[in-house]
């Protein structure tokens, strides 16, 4: 079979919801059909093969699998079979907004689905040498993307073949195909999320407006920050959701109504109406400044203490450092208050010229409220951040 190696008769297309993965899935199917006999290409959606799909896959000459949350079994199979893998990624805030507007999902429903697929993308990327396509680059709008996919599949195609595939998958062409499916009763009376055509995987409401940054019209800034925090490993890996730089004088709100969660890195839970708990032996945040720091600083940190730090039942130490310098140590005691205001003075010689301040909490002997017999919460609650203010300070303030 000219232009195709036997080992590349299969492909795995994995994408964040709303990232163009269905477009890629259809590109791969059409590329395979250039080299296949009629009926030899199996195009399926599967995060895990069902018993019925197993038999289909076993017989398939050419296989294209689309998924959003590939199971460990599917990822291992793809790696062992050297299946070419194509990943499509998107800002998770826009992915959530897309799910909410196209499929009438609530924010928690959409965020839950998007977080799962973001986690799966990271695992798939570590398992395979994949072609990575970023939605914000507009890859769907360029015929050159089809050439890149063909190269990943080790296929040789002509310019005419490329252009024919591209023309068949423009928004207008896909909208026309979806209208045809609807007219033939393919979607029935199912809601948009479940109304799809099996071979192409086009949904009834599949075509969006392809705008970047649309999340600001659907969710608040605080909710957007919460989405980034929930998908922080994915965002860090692919460069999404960097927080706006801070100015001296800024006040940071760590509640679910604020955007402080965008400055958190590791070891924190999800934000609550009052603020956010640390829940690990190490919890970190980073304050990125708009301009290099020019003066001494005071950090005013309003926080609450977890049950272990207000107890004599078990010894626990909490330590805070700023950019490697220890600034606070606290030992558990029933005399410790629940609410605390911590004021940290940072000398000019220490902070001048810095653009970032890294805060790290470390806990020794951390146990959960449940382990203390104080409730059912299994989290290792250390310190809860409520708000923080960054102030310029005079050199005499120390």
C-alpha positions as CSV (number, residue, x, y, z in Angstrom):
1,X,0.0,0.0,0.0
2,X,1.9,3.1,-1.2
3,X,2.4,6.0,1.2
4,X,1.5,4.1,4.4
5,X,3.4,1.9,6.7
6,X,1.5,-1.0,8.1
7,X,2.1,0.0,11.7
8,X,0.5,3.4,11.1
9,X,-2.9,2.1,10.2
10,X,-4.2,3.2,13.6
11,X,-4.4,6.6,15.3
12,X,-5.5,8.0,18.6
13,X,-7.1,11.5,18.8
14,X,-7.3,12.9,22.3
15,X,-8.6,16.3,23.1
16,X,-9.9,18.7,25.7
17,X,-13.6,19.3,25.2
18,X,-14.2,22.0,22.6
19,X,-10.5,22.0,21.4
20,X,-11.1,20.8,17.8
21,X,-10.6,17.1,18.5
22,X,-13.6,16.1,16.4
23,X,-12.2,18.0,13.5
24,X,-8.9,16.2,13.8
25,X,-10.7,12.9,14.2
26,X,-12.5,13.5,10.9
27,X,-9.3,14.6,9.2
28,X,-7.5,11.4,10.2
29,X,-10.5,9.3,9.1
30,X,-10.5,11.0,5.7
31,X,-6.7,10.6,5.3
32,X,-7.0,6.9,6.0
33,X,-9.8,6.5,3.5
34,X,-7.4,7.8,0.8
35,X,-5.4,4.6,1.2
36,X,-8.1,2.1,2.3
37,X,-10.7,0.0,0.5
38,X,-14.4,0.7,1.1
39,X,-15.4,-0.2,4.6
40,X,-11.9,-0.8,6.0
41,X,-11.7,2.3,8.2
42,X,-13.3,2.1,11.7
43,X,-13.9,5.5,13.3
44,X,-15.1,5.2,16.9
45,X,-15.3,7.2,20.1
46,X,-14.0,5.3,23.2
47,X,-12.4,6.3,26.4
48,X,-12.4,2.5,27.1
49,X,-13.3,-0.2,24.6
50,X,-16.7,-1.8,25.3
51,X,-17.1,-5.5,24.6
52,X,-18.9,-4.7,21.3
53,X,-16.1,-2.4,20.3
54,X,-13.4,-4.9,21.1
55,X,-14.6,-7.2,18.3
56,X,-14.8,-4.3,15.9
57,X,-11.3,-3.1,16.7
58,X,-10.0,-6.7,16.4
59,X,-11.2,-6.8,12.8
60,X,-10.4,-3.3,11.8
61,X,-7.8,-2.7,9.0
62,X,-7.7,1.0,9.8
63,X,-8.7,2.4,13.2
64,X,-9.2,6.0,14.4
65,X,-10.1,6.4,18.0
66,X,-11.4,9.7,19.4
67,X,-11.5,10.2,23.2
68,X,-11.5,12.9,25.9
69,X,-10.5,10.8,28.9
70,X,-8.5,7.7,27.6
71,X,-8.3,5.0,30.2
72,X,-4.9,3.6,31.4
73,X,-5.6,0.5,29.3
74,X,-6.1,2.6,26.1
75,X,-3.1,4.7,26.7
76,X,-0.8,1.7,27.3
77,X,-2.3,0.0,24.2
78,X,-1.5,3.0,22.1
79,X,2.1,3.2,23.4
80,X,2.8,-0.5,22.9
81,X,1.2,-0.5,19.4
82,X,3.1,2.7,18.6
83,X,-0.2,4.4,17.6
84,X,0.4,7.9,16.3
85,X,-1.3,10.2,18.8
86,X,-2.7,13.7,18.2
87,X,-3.5,15.9,21.2
88,X,-5.6,19.0,21.0
89,X,-5.6,21.5,23.8
90,X,-7.5,24.6,24.8
91,X,-7.7,27.2,27.6
92,X,-9.8,25.3,30.1
93,X,-11.8,28.4,30.9
94,X,-12.9,28.6,27.2
95,X,-13.5,24.8,27.2
96,X,-15.8,25.2,30.2
97,X,-17.6,28.1,28.6
98,X,-18.1,26.2,25.4
99,X,-19.6,23.2,27.3
100,X,-21.9,25.5,29.2
101,X,-23.2,27.4,26.1
102,X,-23.4,24.6,23.6
103,X,-24.7,21.9,25.8
104,X,-26.6,23.8,28.5
105,X,-24.3,22.5,31.3
106,X,-23.9,24.1,34.7
107,X,-20.5,25.4,35.7
108,X,-19.8,22.6,38.2
109,X,-20.8,20.0,35.5
110,X,-18.7,21.6,32.8
111,X,-15.7,22.1,35.1
112,X,-15.9,18.5,36.3
113,X,-15.8,17.2,32.8
114,X,-13.0,19.5,31.6
115,X,-10.8,18.8,34.7
116,X,-11.0,15.1,33.9
117,X,-10.0,15.5,30.3
118,X,-7.2,17.9,31.3
119,X,-5.8,15.3,33.7
120,X,-6.1,12.7,30.9
121,X,-4.3,14.9,28.5
122,X,-1.3,15.2,30.8
123,X,-1.1,11.4,31.2
124,X,-1.5,10.8,27.5
125,X,1.3,13.3,26.7
126,X,3.7,11.5,29.1
127,X,2.8,8.1,27.5
128,X,3.3,9.0,23.9
129,X,5.2,11.2,21.5
130,X,2.2,13.2,20.3
131,X,1.5,15.9,17.7
132,X,0.3,18.8,19.9
133,X,-2.3,21.2,18.4
134,X,-3.3,24.3,20.3
135,X,-6.8,25.6,19.7
136,X,-5.6,29.2,20.2
137,X,-3.3,28.9,17.2
138,X,-6.2,28.5,14.9
139,X,-5.1,25.1,13.5
140,X,-8.6,24.3,12.3
141,X,-8.5,27.2,10.0
142,X,-5.3,26.2,8.1
143,X,-4.9,23.5,5.4
144,X,-1.3,23.1,6.6
145,X,-2.6,21.4,9.7
146,X,-3.8,18.5,7.5
147,X,-0.3,18.2,6.1
148,X,1.1,18.1,9.7
149,X,-1.3,15.4,10.7
150,X,-0.5,13.4,7.5
151,X,3.2,13.6,8.4
152,X,2.5,12.3,11.9
153,X,0.7,9.4,10.3
154,X,3.6,9.0,7.9
155,X,1.4,9.6,4.9
156,X,2.2,11.3,1.6
157,X,-0.7,13.3,0.2
158,X,-1.1,15.8,-2.7
159,X,-2.1,19.4,-2.4
160,X,-5.3,18.5,-4.1
161,X,-6.1,15.8,-1.5
162,X,-5.3,18.2,1.3
163,X,-7.5,20.9,0.0
164,X,-10.4,18.5,-0.6
165,X,-10.3,17.3,3.0
166,X,-10.1,20.9,4.2
167,X,-13.1,22.0,2.1
168,X,-15.1,19.1,3.5
169,X,-14.5,20.2,7.1
170,X,-15.1,23.9,7.0
171,X,-17.7,25.3,9.4
172,X,-20.2,25.7,6.6
173,X,-19.6,22.2,5.2
174,X,-19.9,20.6,8.7
175,X,-23.1,22.7,9.5
176,X,-24.6,21.4,6.2
177,X,-23.7,17.8,7.1
178,X,-25.2,18.2,10.6
179,X,-28.4,19.7,9.1
180,X,-28.6,16.6,6.9
181,X,-28.2,14.3,9.9
182,X,-31.0,16.2,11.6
183,X,-33.3,15.9,8.6
184,X,-32.7,12.2,8.5
185,X,-33.6,11.8,12.1
186,X,-30.1,10.7,13.2
187,X,-30.3,12.8,16.4
188,X,-33.8,11.9,17.3
189,X,-35.1,13.9,20.3
190,X,-32.0,13.6,22.4
191,X,-30.5,16.6,24.0
192,X,-27.5,18.3,22.3
193,X,-24.9,16.6,24.4
194,X,-26.1,13.1,23.4
195,X,-27.3,14.0,19.9
196,X,-24.4,12.9,17.6
197,X,-23.7,11.0,14.4
198,X,-21.6,7.9,15.4
199,X,-19.1,7.8,12.5
200,X,-18.2,11.5,12.4
201,X,-19.0,12.3,16.1
202,X,-20.6,15.6,15.0
203,X,-23.0,16.8,17.7
204,X,-26.2,18.7,16.9
205,X,-24.8,21.9,18.4
206,X,-21.2,21.2,17.5
207,X,-20.1,24.3,15.6
208,X,-19.1,27.1,17.8
209,X,-17.8,30.6,17.0
210,X,-14.1,29.6,17.5
211,X,-13.5,32.8,19.6
212,X,-10.6,32.8,22.1
213,X,-11.3,34.3,25.5
214,X,-15.1,33.9,25.3
215,X,-15.1,32.7,28.9
216,X,-15.2,36.3,30.1
217,X,-18.8,36.5,28.7
218,X,-19.9,33.3,30.4
219,X,-18.2,33.2,33.8
220,X,-16.8,35.8,36.2
221,X,-13.2,36.6,36.7
222,X,-13.3,34.8,40.1
223,X,-14.9,31.7,38.5
224,X,-12.3,31.8,35.7
225,X,-9.6,31.8,38.4
226,X,-11.3,28.9,40.0
227,X,-11.2,26.9,36.7
228,X,-7.5,27.6,36.4
229,X,-6.8,26.5,39.9
230,X,-8.8,23.3,39.5
231,X,-6.8,22.5,36.3
232,X,-3.5,24.0,37.5
233,X,-1.2,21.1,36.5
234,X,-2.5,21.2,33.0
235,X,-2.4,25.1,32.9
236,X,1.2,25.0,34.1
237,X,2.2,22.4,31.5
238,X,0.7,24.3,28.6
239,X,1.0,28.0,29.7
240,X,-2.7,28.8,30.4
241,X,-4.1,31.1,33.0
242,X,-1.1,33.1,34.1
243,X,-2.4,35.6,36.7
244,X,-2.3,39.3,36.1
245,X,0.8,40.8,37.7
246,X,0.4,42.6,41.0
247,X,1.2,46.1,41.9
248,X,2.4,47.3,45.4
249,X,-0.8,48.1,47.2
250,X,-2.7,45.2,45.8
251,X,-5.1,43.2,47.9
252,X,-5.6,39.5,47.1
253,X,-8.9,37.8,47.9
254,X,-8.6,34.0,48.3
255,X,-12.3,33.4,48.6
256,X,-14.5,31.8,45.9
257,X,-15.6,35.3,45.0
258,X,-12.0,36.5,44.5
259,X,-9.1,35.8,42.1
260,X,-6.5,35.0,44.6
261,X,-6.5,31.3,43.7
262,X,-4.7,32.2,40.5
263,X,-1.6,32.9,42.5
264,X,-1.6,29.5,44.2
265,X,0.6,26.6,43.0
266,X,0.5,23.4,45.0
267,X,-1.0,22.1,48.2
268,X,-4.3,24.0,48.4
269,X,-7.9,22.9,48.2
270,X,-10.7,24.5,46.2
271,X,-11.7,28.0,47.3
272,X,-14.7,28.4,49.7
273,X,-16.9,31.5,50.3
274,X,-14.5,32.6,53.2
275,X,-11.1,31.7,51.7
276,X,-9.0,28.6,50.9
277,X,-7.4,25.8,53.0
278,X,-3.9,24.4,52.6
279,X,-4.3,20.6,52.6
280,X,-0.8,19.2,52.2
281,X,2.5,19.1,54.1
282,X,3.8,21.7,51.6
283,X,1.7,24.5,50.1
284,X,3.0,27.2,47.8
285,X,2.0,30.4,46.1
286,X,3.7,32.9,43.9
287,X,3.2,36.6,43.7
288,X,4.3,38.0,40.4
289,X,4.8,41.7,40.4
290,X,4.1,44.2,37.6
291,X,7.4,45.9,38.1
292,X,10.6,45.1,39.9
293,X,10.2,45.8,43.6
294,X,11.8,49.1,44.6
295,X,11.2,49.3,48.4
296,X,10.8,47.3,51.5
297,X,7.5,45.5,51.8
298,X,4.9,44.5,54.3
299,X,2.7,41.5,53.6
300,X,-0.5,41.6,55.6
301,X,-1.9,38.1,55.7
302,X,-5.3,37.4,57.1
303,X,-5.7,33.7,57.8
304,X,-7.3,31.0,60.0
305,X,-5.7,28.1,61.7
306,X,-6.7,24.5,61.1
307,X,-7.8,22.3,64.0
308,X,-4.4,20.7,64.5
309,X,-2.8,24.1,65.1
310,X,-5.4,24.9,67.7
311,X,-5.0,21.6,69.5
312,X,-2.8,20.1,72.2
313,X,-3.7,16.6,71.1
314,X,-0.7,16.2,68.7
315,X,2.4,18.3,68.1
316,X,2.4,20.1,64.7
317,X,4.8,22.8,63.4
318,X,3.9,25.3,60.7
319,X,6.6,27.2,59.0
320,X,6.4,30.0,56.3
321,X,9.2,31.1,54.1
322,X,9.3,33.9,51.5
323,X,11.7,33.3,48.6
324,X,13.7,30.9,50.8
325,X,13.8,33.1,53.9
326,X,12.1,31.7,57.0
327,X,9.7,34.4,58.3
328,X,7.3,32.5,60.6
329,X,7.1,29.4,62.8
330,X,4.1,28.3,64.7
331,X,3.6,25.4,67.0
332,X,0.2,23.8,67.7
333,X,-1.5,24.8,70.9
334,X,-5.0,25.2,72.3
335,X,-4.0,28.8,73.1
336,X,-3.6,29.7,69.4
337,X,-6.5,31.7,68.0
338,X,-8.6,30.7,65.1
339,X,-8.2,34.0,63.2
340,X,-4.8,35.5,62.8
341,X,-3.3,38.5,61.1
342,X,0.3,37.9,60.2
343,X,2.4,40.9,59.2
344,X,5.7,40.1,57.4
345,X,8.3,42.7,56.9
346,X,10.7,42.2,54.0
347,X,13.8,44.5,53.9
348,X,14.6,46.4,50.7
349,X,18.0,44.7,50.4
350,X,16.2,41.4,50.3
351,X,13.4,42.2,47.8
352,X,14.7,45.0,45.7
353,X,14.7,44.1,42.0
354,X,12.7,41.0,42.4
355,X,9.7,40.4,40.1
356,X,8.4,37.4,42.0
357,X,7.9,36.4,45.7
358,X,7.5,32.7,46.4
359,X,5.7,31.8,49.6
360,X,6.0,28.3,51.0
361,X,4.1,26.8,54.0
362,X,5.5,23.6,55.5
363,X,3.8,21.5,58.1
364,X,5.3,18.8,60.3
365,X,2.9,16.4,62.1
366,X,-0.1,17.5,60.0
367,X,-3.2,15.4,60.6
368,X,-6.8,15.7,59.6
369,X,-9.8,16.8,61.7
370,X,-11.1,13.3,61.4
371,X,-7.9,11.9,62.9
372,X,-8.3,14.3,65.8
373,X,-11.9,13.1,66.3
374,X,-13.2,16.6,65.4
375,X,-15.3,15.8,62.4
376,X,-15.4,13.8,59.2
377,X,-13.0,16.0,57.1
378,X,-10.1,13.8,56.0
379,X,-8.0,16.7,54.6
380,X,-4.8,17.8,56.4
381,X,-6.0,21.3,57.1
382,X,-3.1,23.6,57.9
383,X,-3.6,27.3,57.3
384,X,-6.6,28.9,55.6
385,X,-5.8,32.0,53.6
386,X,-8.5,34.7,53.6
387,X,-6.8,37.7,52.1
388,X,-3.4,39.3,51.6
389,X,-2.3,42.9,51.1
390,X,1.1,44.0,49.7
391,X,2.3,47.3,51.1
392,X,5.4,49.5,50.6
393,X,7.2,49.9,53.9
394,X,9.9,52.3,55.2
395,X,13.3,50.9,56.0
396,X,12.7,51.6,59.7
397,X,9.6,49.5,59.8
398,X,11.5,46.3,60.8
